[in-house]
Amino acid sequence: MAEHTRSSITIEAAPAAVMGVIADFDRYPEWTGEVKQAEVLATDDAGRAAQVRLVLDAGAIKDDHTLAYEWVGADEVRWSLVKSQMLRTLDGSYALRPLDGGSRTEVTYQLTVDVKIPMLGMIKRKAEKVIIDRALAGLKQRVESGDADRPAPGAADGAEGAAADAEPGTSV
């Protein structure tokens, strides 16, 4: 069984607000440093993302990959790799736990990564830890700043998203 890396953070917001930011893939490029494009390719019966294409640029590592998402109730989402240029495995999850009657949320991010190029296990774990720490810090800042409540740049009345204003052939 593959080893995974896990870390948690407390966010000063209700679980629904946190999950709202996690589930808003189109806006990932606004708050995650590495995600340059995000495109929902398929949704489930509840209208949640079931398959998402992400274009990453993390300096030395650039990748275009597709993830399959599974939503477990209102407080957990899991994903697994469908296809990638550089990765063999990318399995992860966000699990939310309400604190203080639901006014705060503990977010636990778990991640397992395996790259197609040879890499020492301890280096992989370190990379996973960096990814997790950056993601949790970005999520916390995004939720607590209130930016998630603002319409995306170029959005008409905030309801249409930036997709309506995107140039043909591009993804927002």
KOLDO-925782 format. One record per residue (C-alpha): x, y, z. Coordinates in steps of 0.5 Angstrom, whole numbers, plus 2048, in hexadecimal, padded with zeros to 3 digits. Example, Ala and Ser with C-alpha at 12.3 -4.5 7.8 and 13.67 -1.06 7.14 Angstrom:
<recs>
8197F7810 81B7FE80E 
</recs>
This chain:
<recs>
800800800 8038077FE 80580C804 801812804 802819807 7FD81D80B 7FC82380F 7F7827812 7F582F813 7EF833817 7EB838812 7E783D816 7E183B811 7DB836811 7DD83080E 7D8832808 7DC838806 7E2834806 7DF82E802 7DC8347FD 7E38367FC 7E682F7FB 7E082E7F6 7E18347F2 7E68317ED 7E68377E8 7E983C7ED 7EF8377EF 7F383C7EB 7F18427EF 7F483F7F5 7F88397F4 7FF83B7F2 8008347EE 7FA8347EA 7FA8387E4 7F38357E1 7EE8317E3 7E882E7DF 7E282A7E2 7E18247DD 7DC8207E0 7D78217E6 7D381C7EA 7CB81C7EB 7CC8217F0 7CF8267EC 7D68257EF 7DD8247EB 7DE81D7EA 7E481E7E5 7E88247E5 7EE8267E0 7F482A7E4 7FA82D7E0 7FF82E7E5 8068327E5 80A8317EB 8108347E9 81482D7E7 80E8297E7 80982B7E1 8038267E0 7FC8257DD 7F88207E1 7F181E7E2 7EE81C7E8 7E88187EA 7E481B7F0 7E08177F5 7DC81B7FA 7DA818801 7D581B804 7D6823805 7DC822809 7E181E805 7E381E7FE 7E88197FB 7EC8197F4 7F08147F0 7F48157EA 7F18137E3 7F78157DF 7FD8197DF 80381B7DB 80881B7E1 8048177E7 8038107E8 7FF8117EE 7FB8177F1 7F68157F6 7F481A7FC 7EE81C800 7EC822804 7E882080A 7E482680E 7E2825815 7DE82B819 7E182E81F 7DE833824 7D7831822 7D883281A 7DB83981A 7E2836819 7E5830815 7EA82B816 7ED82980F 7F182380E 7F4822807 7F781C805 7FB81A7FF 7FF8157FB 8038167F5 8078127F1 80B8157EB 80D8117E5 8148137E6 8198107EB 8198137F2 81B8117F9 8158107FE 817815802 81881B7FD 8108197FB 80E819802 811820802 80E8227FC 8078207FE 808824805 80A82A801 8048297FC 7FF828802 80282E806 801833801 7FA8307FF 7F8831806 7FB838807 7F883A800 7F1837802 7F183B809 7F3841806 7EE841801 7E883F805 7EA84480B 7EB84A806 7E4849804 7E68497FC 7E28437FB 7DC8477FC 7DE84C7F7 7DC84B7EF 7E28487EB 7E584E7E7 7E184F7E1 7DB84B7E3 7D484E7E1 7D084F7E8 7D584A7EB 7D08447E9 7D38437E2 7DA8427E4 7E08447E0 7DF83F7DB 7DA8437D7 7E08497D6 7E58447D4 7E88447CD 7E683E7C9 7EB8387CA 7ED83A7D1 7EB8377D8 7EA83B7DE 
</recs>
